[in-house]
Amino acid sequence: MTLKLRCEDYGFECEYILDEGKTLGLIEKLRNHFEEEHGIDYTIEAVTQMITNKGHSLESIKK
Ligand SMILES: [Zn+2]
């Protein structure tokens, strides 16, 4: 099962889209994108919260 995450859904004018399996790596990729492209250093916990706030279930992700 994959999860599609659009950067623009998180408040940026940005075309970046992640479409990958639900793993911790997916969250890390989005976090790294926010840092590298937008200069915002969110924590993994903050990014996880942002994704779940969009209605995505992340319960299946193994830490
Ligand atoms: Zn972006």
N, CA, C, O and the ligand as a Tripos MOL2 file, in Angstrom:
@<TRIPOS>MOLECULE
protein
  253   251    64     0     0
PROTEIN
NO_CHARGES

@<TRIPOS>ATOM
      1 N           0.8430   -1.1970    0.0000 N.3       1 MET1
      2 CA          0.0000    0.0000    0.0000 C.3       1 MET1
      3 C           0.8800    1.2480    0.0000 C.2       1 MET1
      4 O           1.8230    1.3660    0.7830 O.2       1 MET1
      5 N           0.5510    2.1670   -0.8880 N.am      2 THR2
      6 CA          1.3490    3.3910   -0.9670 C.3       2 THR2
      7 C           0.5530    4.5820   -0.4470 C.2       2 THR2
      8 O          -0.6700    4.5420   -0.3060 O.2       2 THR2
      9 N           1.2840    5.6110   -0.1760 N.am      3 LEU3
     10 CA          0.6990    6.8450    0.3290 C.3       3 LEU3
     11 C           1.2230    7.9800   -0.5390 C.2       3 LEU3
     12 O           2.4320    8.1200   -0.7170 O.2       3 LEU3
     13 N           0.3140    8.7930   -1.0820 N.am      4 LYS4
     14 CA          0.7240    9.9200   -1.9140 C.3       4 LYS4
     15 C           0.6760   11.1920   -1.0810 C.2       4 LYS4
     16 O          -0.3600   11.5520   -0.5210 O.2       4 LYS4
     17 N           1.8130   11.8600   -1.0110 N.am      5 LEU5
     18 CA          1.9090   13.1040   -0.2370 C.3       5 LEU5
     19 C           2.3230   14.2330   -1.1710 C.2       5 LEU5
     20 O           3.3410   14.1360   -1.8570 O.2       5 LEU5
     21 N           1.5420   15.2930   -1.1980 N.am      6 ARG6
     22 CA          1.8720   16.4590   -2.0200 C.3       6 ARG6
     23 C           2.3880   17.5730   -1.1070 C.2       6 ARG6
     24 O           1.7630   17.9240   -0.1070 O.2       6 ARG6
     25 N           3.5250   18.1040   -1.4760 N.am      7 CYS7
     26 CA          4.0860   19.1900   -0.6760 C.3       7 CYS7
     27 C           3.0980   20.3490   -0.5660 C.2       7 CYS7
     28 O           3.0040   20.9880    0.4830 O.2       7 CYS7
     29 N           2.3670   20.6190   -1.6330 N.am      8 GLU8
     30 CA          1.4450   21.7630   -1.6070 C.3       8 GLU8
     31 C           0.3430   21.5910   -0.5580 C.2       8 GLU8
     32 O          -0.2450   22.5720   -0.1010 O.2       8 GLU8
     33 N           0.0680   20.3390   -0.1790 N.am      9 ASP9
     34 CA         -0.9260   20.1060    0.8710 C.3       9 ASP9
     35 C          -0.4350   20.5790    2.2320 C.2       9 ASP9
     36 O          -1.2160   20.6990    3.1760 O.2       9 ASP9
     37 N           0.8570   20.8440    2.3230 N.am     10 TYR10
     38 CA          1.4380   21.2570    3.6050 C.3      10 TYR10
     39 C           1.8120   22.7380    3.6020 C.2      10 TYR10
     40 O           2.6350   23.1910    4.3980 O.2      10 TYR10
     41 N           1.1890   23.4750    2.6900 N.am     11 GLY11
     42 CA          1.2770   24.9240    2.7410 C.3      11 GLY11
     43 C           2.3430   25.5530    1.8690 C.2      11 GLY11
     44 O           2.6150   26.7470    1.9880 O.2      11 GLY11
     45 N           2.9600   24.7590    0.9820 N.am     12 PHE12
     46 CA          4.0030   25.3110    0.1250 C.3      12 PHE12
     47 C           3.5180   25.3550   -1.3220 C.2      12 PHE12
     48 O           2.7310   24.5080   -1.7440 O.2      12 PHE12
     49 N           3.9910   26.3410   -2.0770 N.am     13 GLU13
     50 CA          3.7470   26.3600   -3.5110 C.3      13 GLU13
     51 C           4.8390   25.5470   -4.1540 C.2      13 GLU13
     52 O           5.9090   26.0620   -4.4790 O.2      13 GLU13
     53 N           4.5650   24.2800   -4.3340 N.am     14 CYS14
     54 CA          5.6230   23.3370   -4.6800 C.3      14 CYS14
     55 C           5.0010   22.1300   -5.3680 C.2      14 CYS14
     56 O           3.9270   21.6630   -4.9890 O.2      14 CYS14
     57 N           5.6940   21.6380   -6.3800 N.am     15 GLU15
     58 CA          5.1770   20.5230   -7.1770 C.3      15 GLU15
     59 C           5.5880   19.1630   -6.6240 C.2      15 GLU15
     60 O           5.2120   18.1250   -7.1700 O.2      15 GLU15
     61 N           6.3510   19.1700   -5.5530 N.am     16 TYR16
     62 CA          6.9330   17.9200   -5.0690 C.3      16 TYR16
     63 C           5.8580   16.9420   -4.5970 C.2      16 TYR16
     64 O           4.9790   17.2910   -3.8080 O.2      16 TYR16
     65 N           5.9490   15.7080   -5.1010 N.am     17 ILE17
     66 CA          5.0040   14.6560   -4.7080 C.3      17 ILE17
     67 C           5.7770   13.3980   -4.3580 C.2      17 ILE17
     68 O           6.6710   12.9770   -5.0920 O.2      17 ILE17
     69 N           5.4280   12.8150   -3.2470 N.am     18 LEU18
     70 CA          5.9630   11.5110   -2.8630 C.3      18 LEU18
     71 C           4.8450   10.4910   -3.0130 C.2      18 LEU18
     72 O           3.7220   10.7160   -2.5610 O.2      18 LEU18
     73 N           5.1550    9.3790   -3.6430 N.am     19 ASP19
     74 CA          4.1600    8.3180   -3.7890 C.3      19 ASP19
     75 C           4.8760    7.0010   -3.5380 C.2      19 ASP19
     76 O           5.4400    6.3960   -4.4490 O.2      19 ASP19
     77 N           4.8410    6.5760   -2.3010 N.am     20 GLU20
     78 CA          5.6560    5.4330   -1.9130 C.3      20 GLU20
     79 C           4.9410    4.6100   -0.8570 C.2      20 GLU20
     80 O           3.8860    4.9800   -0.3410 O.2      20 GLU20
     81 N           5.5550    3.4930   -0.5630 N.am     21 GLY21
     82 CA          5.0380    2.6590    0.5020 C.3      21 GLY21
     83 C           5.0690    3.3940    1.8290 C.2      21 GLY21
     84 O           5.9200    4.2490    2.0710 O.2      21 GLY21
     85 N           4.1240    3.0410    2.6760 N.am     22 LYS22
     86 CA          4.0630    3.6600    4.0000 C.3      22 LYS22
     87 C           5.1780    3.1250    4.8690 C.2      22 LYS22
     88 O           5.0670    2.0450    5.4480 O.2      22 LYS22
     89 N           6.2490    3.8850    4.9560 N.am     23 THR23
     90 CA          7.3650    3.4930    5.8170 C.3      23 THR23
     91 C           7.8740    4.7370    6.5300 C.2      23 THR23
     92 O           7.5060    5.8650    6.2030 O.2      23 THR23
     93 N           8.7140    4.4980    7.4940 N.am     24 LEU24
     94 CA          9.3400    5.6330    8.1690 C.3      24 LEU24
     95 C          10.1990    6.4300    7.1840 C.2      24 LEU24
     96 O          10.3630    7.6410    7.3280 O.2      24 LEU24
     97 N          10.7500    5.7250    6.1740 N.am     25 GLY25
     98 CA         11.5500    6.4050    5.1550 C.3      25 GLY25
     99 C          10.7580    7.4470    4.3910 C.2      25 GLY25
    100 O          11.3090    8.4730    3.9910 O.2      25 GLY25
    101 N           9.4730    7.1980    4.1820 N.am     26 LEU26
    102 CA          8.6120    8.1630    3.5030 C.3      26 LEU26
    103 C           8.5400    9.4620    4.3100 C.2      26 LEU26
    104 O           8.6390   10.5570    3.7560 O.2      26 LEU26
    105 N           8.3710    9.3250    5.5920 N.am     27 ILE27
    106 CA          8.3020   10.5050    6.4590 C.3      27 ILE27
    107 C           9.6390   11.2420    6.4640 C.2      27 ILE27
    108 O           9.6890   12.4720    6.4410 O.2      27 ILE27
    109 N          10.7110   10.4700    6.4930 N.am     28 GLU28
    110 CA         12.0340   11.0900    6.4860 C.3      28 GLU28
    111 C          12.2950   11.8360    5.1850 C.2      28 GLU28
    112 O          12.9150   12.8990    5.1890 O.2      28 GLU28
    113 N          11.8210   11.2770    4.0680 N.am     29 LYS29
    114 CA         12.0070   11.9530    2.7820 C.3      29 LYS29
    115 C          11.2640   13.2750    2.7450 C.2      29 LYS29
    116 O          11.7900   14.2760    2.2580 O.2      29 LYS29
    117 N          10.0350   13.2790    3.2620 N.am     30 LEU30
    118 CA          9.2670   14.5190    3.2830 C.3      30 LEU30
    119 C           9.9370   15.5340    4.2080 C.2      30 LEU30
    120 O          10.0330   16.7160    3.8770 O.2      30 LEU30
    121 N          10.3960   15.0660    5.3650 N.am     31 ARG31
    122 CA         11.0910   15.9410    6.3010 C.3      31 ARG31
    123 C          12.3330   16.5560    5.6500 C.2      31 ARG31
    124 O          12.5800   17.7570    5.7600 O.2      31 ARG31
    125 N          13.1080   15.7040    4.9670 N.am     32 ASN32
    126 CA         14.3180   16.2010    4.3100 C.3      32 ASN32
    127 C          13.9860   17.1900    3.2030 C.2      32 ASN32
    128 O          14.7180   18.1550    2.9860 O.2      32 ASN32
    129 N          12.8850   16.9490    2.5040 N.am     33 HIS33
    130 CA         12.4610   17.8800    1.4540 C.3      33 HIS33
    131 C          12.1160   19.2410    2.0560 C.2      33 HIS33
    132 O          12.5270   20.2730    1.5260 O.2      33 HIS33
    133 N          11.3720   19.2510    3.1480 N.am     34 PHE34
    134 CA         11.0310   20.5210    3.8030 C.3      34 PHE34
    135 C          12.2990   21.2770    4.2040 C.2      34 PHE34
    136 O          12.3750   22.4990    4.0770 O.2      34 PHE34
    137 N          13.2820   20.5360    4.6840 N.am     35 GLU35
    138 CA         14.5150   21.1860    5.1350 C.3      35 GLU35
    139 C          15.3360   21.7010    3.9570 C.2      35 GLU35
    140 O          15.8000   22.8420    3.9650 O.2      35 GLU35
    141 N          15.5140   20.8480    2.9390 N.am     36 GLU36
    142 CA         16.4100   21.2060    1.8370 C.3      36 GLU36
    143 C          15.7970   22.2340    0.9010 C.2      36 GLU36
    144 O          16.4900   23.1340    0.4260 O.2      36 GLU36
    145 N          14.5050   22.1080    0.6340 N.am     37 GLU37
    146 CA         13.8710   22.9880   -0.3530 C.3      37 GLU37
    147 C          13.2310   24.2160    0.2820 C.2      37 GLU37
    148 O          13.1450   25.2690   -0.3500 O.2      37 GLU37
    149 N          12.7870   24.0870    1.5110 N.am     38 HIS38
    150 CA         12.0270   25.1740    2.1210 C.3      38 HIS38
    151 C          12.6970   25.7410    3.3700 C.2      38 HIS38
    152 O          12.2130   26.7070    3.9590 O.2      38 HIS38
    153 N          13.8150   25.1320    3.7690 N.am     39 GLY39
    154 CA         14.5860   25.6680    4.8770 C.3      39 GLY39
    155 C          13.9120   25.5590    6.2290 C.2      39 GLY39
    156 O          14.2190   26.3190    7.1480 O.2      39 GLY39
    157 N          12.9810   24.6000    6.3510 N.am     40 ILE40
    158 CA         12.2800   24.4270    7.6220 C.3      40 ILE40
    159 C          12.6600   23.0770    8.2070 C.2      40 ILE40
    160 O          12.4620   22.0370    7.5770 O.2      40 ILE40
    161 N          13.1970   23.1010    9.3950 N.am     41 ASP41
    162 CA         13.7300   21.8880   10.0130 C.3      41 ASP41
    163 C          12.7110   21.3000   10.9830 C.2      41 ASP41
    164 O          12.8170   21.4570   12.2000 O.2      41 ASP41
    165 N          11.7110   20.6130   10.4010 N.am     42 TYR42
    166 CA         10.7150   19.9550   11.2430 C.3      42 TYR42
    167 C          11.3130   18.6970   11.8710 C.2      42 TYR42
    168 O          12.2440   18.1050   11.3260 O.2      42 TYR42
    169 N          10.7770   18.3020   13.0030 N.am     43 THR43
    170 CA         11.1350   16.9970   13.5560 C.3      43 THR43
    171 C          10.3060   15.9130   12.8680 C.2      43 THR43
    172 O           9.2650   16.1890   12.2720 O.2      43 THR43
    173 N          10.7880   14.6860   12.9620 N.am     44 ILE44
    174 CA         10.0270   13.5500   12.4290 C.3      44 ILE44
    175 C           8.6340   13.5220   13.0660 C.2      44 ILE44
    176 O           7.6380   13.2560   12.3930 O.2      44 ILE44
    177 N           8.5790   13.8000   14.3690 N.am     45 GLU45
    178 CA          7.2960   13.7820   15.0730 C.3      45 GLU45
    179 C           6.3490   14.8370   14.5050 C.2      45 GLU45
    180 O           5.1550   14.5850   14.3420 O.2      45 GLU45
    181 N           6.8870   16.0110   14.2070 N.am     46 ALA46
    182 CA          6.0510   17.0810   13.6650 C.3      46 ALA46
    183 C           5.5180   16.7160   12.2830 C.2      46 ALA46
    184 O           4.3510   16.9540   11.9730 O.2      46 ALA46
    185 N           6.3930   16.1300   11.4550 N.am     47 VAL47
    186 CA          5.9590   15.7520   10.1060 C.3      47 VAL47
    187 C           4.9250   14.6350   10.1830 C.2      47 VAL47
    188 O           3.9430   14.6340    9.4410 O.2      47 VAL47
    189 N           5.1560   13.6820   11.0870 N.am     48 THR48
    190 CA          4.1840   12.6050   11.2820 C.3      48 THR48
    191 C           2.8220   13.1830   11.6580 C.2      48 THR48
    192 O           1.7910   12.7530   11.1410 O.2      48 THR48
    193 N           2.8300   14.1620   12.5640 N.am     49 GLN49
    194 CA          1.5860   14.8000   12.9900 C.3      49 GLN49
    195 C           0.9050   15.5120   11.8240 C.2      49 GLN49
    196 O          -0.3170   15.4610   11.6850 O.2      49 GLN49
    197 N           1.7060   16.1790   10.9850 N.am     50 MET50
    198 CA          1.1450   16.8990    9.8360 C.3      50 MET50
    199 C           0.4570   15.9290    8.8790 C.2      50 MET50
    200 O          -0.6110   16.2210    8.3420 O.2      50 MET50
    201 N           1.0890   14.7620    8.6720 N.am     51 ILE51
    202 CA          0.5130   13.7820    7.7440 C.3      51 ILE51
    203 C          -0.7720   13.1960    8.3250 C.2      51 ILE51
    204 O          -1.7700   13.0530    7.6190 O.2      51 ILE51
    205 N          -0.7420   12.8620    9.6030 N.am     52 THR52
    206 CA         -1.9540   12.2780   10.2000 C.3      52 THR52
    207 C          -3.0670   13.3270   10.2730 C.2      52 THR52
    208 O          -4.2450   12.9820   10.1900 O.2      52 THR52
    209 N          -2.7050   14.5990   10.4280 N.am     53 ASN53
    210 CA         -3.7190   15.6580   10.4360 C.3      53 ASN53
    211 C          -4.4410   15.7740    9.1000 C.2      53 ASN53
    212 O          -5.5480   16.3080    9.0280 O.2      53 ASN53
    213 N          -3.8020   15.2670    8.0310 N.am     54 LYS54
    214 CA         -4.4220   15.2710    6.7020 C.3      54 LYS54
    215 C          -5.3390   14.0670    6.5220 C.2      54 LYS54
    216 O          -5.9140   13.8730    5.4510 O.2      54 LYS54
    217 N          -5.4730   13.2700    7.5560 N.am     55 GLY55
    218 CA         -6.3940   12.1530    7.5000 C.3      55 GLY55
    219 C          -5.7640   10.8380    7.0810 C.2      55 GLY55
    220 O          -6.4590    9.8430    6.8770 O.2      55 GLY55
    221 N          -4.4320   10.8380    6.9530 N.am     56 HIS56
    222 CA         -3.7470    9.6080    6.5940 C.3      56 HIS56
    223 C          -3.4390    8.8000    7.8620 C.2      56 HIS56
    224 O          -2.9310    9.3360    8.8470 O.2      56 HIS56
    225 N          -3.7460    7.5440    7.8160 N.am     57 SER57
    226 CA         -3.4050    6.6830    8.9380 C.3      57 SER57
    227 C          -1.9810    6.1980    8.7930 C.2      57 SER57
    228 O          -1.6040    5.6800    7.7420 O.2      57 SER57
    229 N          -1.1960    6.3570    9.8230 N.am     58 LEU58
    230 CA          0.1920    5.8910    9.7910 C.3      58 LEU58
    231 C           0.3970    4.7780   10.8030 C.2      58 LEU58
    232 O           1.5290    4.4580   11.1650 O.2      58 LEU58
    233 N          -0.6860    4.1970   11.2520 N.am     59 GLU59
    234 CA         -0.5880    3.1840   12.3110 C.3      59 GLU59
    235 C           0.2240    1.9770   11.8960 C.2      59 GLU59
    236 O           0.8180    1.3020   12.7370 O.2      59 GLU59
    237 N           0.2530    1.6980   10.5770 N.am     60 SER60
    238 CA          0.9380    0.4860   10.1320 C.3      60 SER60
    239 C           2.4460    0.6630   10.0340 C.2      60 SER60
    240 O           3.1680   -0.3060    9.7980 O.2      60 SER60
    241 N           2.9290    1.8840   10.2110 N.am     61 ILE61
    242 CA          4.3670    2.1150   10.0880 C.3      61 ILE61
    243 C           5.0890    1.5650   11.3170 C.2      61 ILE61
    244 O           4.7600    1.8800   12.4610 O.2      61 ILE61
    245 N           6.0630    0.7510   11.0340 N.am     62 LYS62
    246 CA          6.8710    0.1850   12.1160 C.3      62 LYS62
    247 C           8.0510    1.1030   12.3960 C.2      62 LYS62
    248 O           8.7570    1.5160   11.4760 O.2      62 LYS62
    249 N           8.2560    1.4100   13.6300 N.am     63 LYS63
    250 CA          9.3660    2.2960   13.9710 C.3      63 LYS63
    251 C          10.5970    1.4920   14.3470 C.2      63 LYS63
    252 O          11.6370    2.0680   14.6670 O.2      63 LYS63
    253 ZN          8.1810   21.3980   -1.4180 Zn       64 ZN64
@<TRIPOS>BOND
     1     1     2 1
     2     2     3 1
     3     3     4 2
     4     3     5 am
     5     5     6 1
     6     6     7 1
     7     7     8 2
     8     7     9 am
     9     9    10 1
    10    10    11 1
    11    11    12 2
    12    11    13 am
    13    13    14 1
    14    14    15 1
    15    15    16 2
    16    15    17 am
    17    17    18 1
    18    18    19 1
    19    19    20 2
    20    19    21 am
    21    21    22 1
    22    22    23 1
    23    23    24 2
    24    23    25 am
    25    25    26 1
    26    26    27 1
    27    27    28 2
    28    27    29 am
    29    29    30 1
    30    30    31 1
    31    31    32 2
    32    31    33 am
    33    33    34 1
    34    34    35 1
    35    35    36 2
    36    35    37 am
    37    37    38 1
    38    38    39 1
    39    39    40 2
    40    39    41 am
    41    41    42 1
    42    42    43 1
    43    43    44 2
    44    43    45 am
    45    45    46 1
    46    46    47 1
    47    47    48 2
    48    47    49 am
    49    49    50 1
    50    50    51 1
    51    51    52 2
    52    51    53 am
    53    53    54 1
    54    54    55 1
    55    55    56 2
    56    55    57 am
    57    57    58 1
    58    58    59 1
    59    59    60 2
    60    59    61 am
    61    61    62 1
    62    62    63 1
    63    63    64 2
    64    63    65 am
    65    65    66 1
    66    66    67 1
    67    67    68 2
    68    67    69 am
    69    69    70 1
    70    70    71 1
    71    71    72 2
    72    71    73 am
    73    73    74 1
    74    74    75 1
    75    75    76 2
    76    75    77 am
    77    77    78 1
    78    78    79 1
    79    79    80 2
    80    79    81 am
    81    81    82 1
    82    82    83 1
    83    83    84 2
    84    83    85 am
    85    85    86 1
    86    86    87 1
    87    87    88 2
    88    87    89 am
    89    89    90 1
    90    90    91 1
    91    91    92 2
    92    91    93 am
    93    93    94 1
    94    94    95 1
    95    95    96 2
    96    95    97 am
    97    97    98 1
    98    98    99 1
    99    99   100 2
   100    99   101 am
   101   101   102 1
   102   102   103 1
   103   103   104 2
   104   103   105 am
   105   105   106 1
   106   106   107 1
   107   107   108 2
   108   107   109 am
   109   109   110 1
   110   110   111 1
   111   111   112 2
   112   111   113 am
   113   113   114 1
   114   114   115 1
   115   115   116 2
   116   115   117 am
   117   117   118 1
   118   118   119 1
   119   119   120 2
   120   119   121 am
   121   121   122 1
   122   122   123 1
   123   123   124 2
   124   123   125 am
   125   125   126 1
   126   126   127 1
   127   127   128 2
   128   127   129 am
   129   129   130 1
   130   130   131 1
   131   131   132 2
   132   131   133 am
   133   133   134 1
   134   134   135 1
   135   135   136 2
   136   135   137 am
   137   137   138 1
   138   138   139 1
   139   139   140 2
   140   139   141 am
   141   141   142 1
   142   142   143 1
   143   143   144 2
   144   143   145 am
   145   145   146 1
   146   146   147 1
   147   147   148 2
   148   147   149 am
   149   149   150 1
   150   150   151 1
   151   151   152 2
   152   151   153 am
   153   153   154 1
   154   154   155 1
   155   155   156 2
   156   155   157 am
   157   157   158 1
   158   158   159 1
   159   159   160 2
   160   159   161 am
   161   161   162 1
   162   162   163 1
   163   163   164 2
   164   163   165 am
   165   165   166 1
   166   166   167 1
   167   167   168 2
   168   167   169 am
   169   169   170 1
   170   170   171 1
   171   171   172 2
   172   171   173 am
   173   173   174 1
   174   174   175 1
   175   175   176 2
   176   175   177 am
   177   177   178 1
   178   178   179 1
   179   179   180 2
   180   179   181 am
   181   181   182 1
   182   182   183 1
   183   183   184 2
   184   183   185 am
   185   185   186 1
   186   186   187 1
   187   187   188 2
   188   187   189 am
   189   189   190 1
   190   190   191 1
   191   191   192 2
   192   191   193 am
   193   193   194 1
   194   194   195 1
   195   195   196 2
   196   195   197 am
   197   197   198 1
   198   198   199 1
   199   199   200 2
   200   199   201 am
   201   201   202 1
   202   202   203 1
   203   203   204 2
   204   203   205 am
   205   205   206 1
   206   206   207 1
   207   207   208 2
   208   207   209 am
   209   209   210 1
   210   210   211 1
   211   211   212 2
   212   211   213 am
   213   213   214 1
   214   214   215 1
   215   215   216 2
   216   215   217 am
   217   217   218 1
   218   218   219 1
   219   219   220 2
   220   219   221 am
   221   221   222 1
   222   222   223 1
   223   223   224 2
   224   223   225 am
   225   225   226 1
   226   226   227 1
   227   227   228 2
   228   227   229 am
   229   229   230 1
   230   230   231 1
   231   231   232 2
   232   231   233 am
   233   233   234 1
   234   234   235 1
   235   235   236 2
   236   235   237 am
   237   237   238 1
   238   238   239 1
   239   239   240 2
   240   239   241 am
   241   241   242 1
   242   242   243 1
   243   243   244 2
   244   243   245 am
   245   245   246 1
   246   246   247 1
   247   247   248 2
   248   247   249 am
   249   249   250 1
   250   250   251 1
   251   251   252 2
@<TRIPOS>SUBSTRUCTURE
     1 MET1         2 RESIDUE 1 A MET
     2 THR2         6 RESIDUE 1 A THR
     3 LEU3        10 RESIDUE 1 A LEU
     4 LYS4        14 RESIDUE 1 A LYS
     5 LEU5        18 RESIDUE 1 A LEU
     6 ARG6        22 RESIDUE 1 A ARG
     7 CYS7        26 RESIDUE 1 A CYS
     8 GLU8        30 RESIDUE 1 A GLU
     9 ASP9        34 RESIDUE 1 A ASP
    10 TYR10       38 RESIDUE 1 A TYR
    11 GLY11       42 RESIDUE 1 A GLY
    12 PHE12       46 RESIDUE 1 A PHE
    13 GLU13       50 RESIDUE 1 A GLU
    14 CYS14       54 RESIDUE 1 A CYS
    15 GLU15       58 RESIDUE 1 A GLU
    16 TYR16       62 RESIDUE 1 A TYR
    17 ILE17       66 RESIDUE 1 A ILE
    18 LEU18       70 RESIDUE 1 A LEU
    19 ASP19       74 RESIDUE 1 A ASP
    20 GLU20       78 RESIDUE 1 A GLU
    21 GLY21       82 RESIDUE 1 A GLY
    22 LYS22       86 RESIDUE 1 A LYS
    23 THR23       90 RESIDUE 1 A THR
    24 LEU24       94 RESIDUE 1 A LEU
    25 GLY25       98 RESIDUE 1 A GLY
    26 LEU26      102 RESIDUE 1 A LEU
    27 ILE27      106 RESIDUE 1 A ILE
    28 GLU28      110 RESIDUE 1 A GLU
    29 LYS29      114 RESIDUE 1 A LYS
    30 LEU30      118 RESIDUE 1 A LEU
    31 ARG31      122 RESIDUE 1 A ARG
    32 ASN32      126 RESIDUE 1 A ASN
    33 HIS33      130 RESIDUE 1 A HIS
    34 PHE34      134 RESIDUE 1 A PHE
    35 GLU35      138 RESIDUE 1 A GLU
    36 GLU36      142 RESIDUE 1 A GLU
    37 GLU37      146 RESIDUE 1 A GLU
    38 HIS38      150 RESIDUE 1 A HIS
    39 GLY39      154 RESIDUE 1 A GLY
    40 ILE40      158 RESIDUE 1 A ILE
    41 ASP41      162 RESIDUE 1 A ASP
    42 TYR42      166 RESIDUE 1 A TYR
    43 THR43      170 RESIDUE 1 A THR
    44 ILE44      174 RESIDUE 1 A ILE
    45 GLU45      178 RESIDUE 1 A GLU
    46 ALA46      182 RESIDUE 1 A ALA
    47 VAL47      186 RESIDUE 1 A VAL
    48 THR48      190 RESIDUE 1 A THR
    49 GLN49      194 RESIDUE 1 A GLN
    50 MET50      198 RESIDUE 1 A MET
    51 ILE51      202 RESIDUE 1 A ILE
    52 THR52      206 RESIDUE 1 A THR
    53 ASN53      210 RESIDUE 1 A ASN
    54 LYS54      214 RESIDUE 1 A LYS
    55 GLY55      218 RESIDUE 1 A GLY
    56 HIS56      222 RESIDUE 1 A HIS
    57 SER57      226 RESIDUE 1 A SER
    58 LEU58      230 RESIDUE 1 A LEU
    59 GLU59      234 RESIDUE 1 A GLU
    60 SER60      238 RESIDUE 1 A SER
    61 ILE61      242 RESIDUE 1 A ILE
    62 LYS62      246 RESIDUE 1 A LYS
    63 LYS63      250 RESIDUE 1 A LYS
    64 ZN64       253 GROUP 0 **** ****
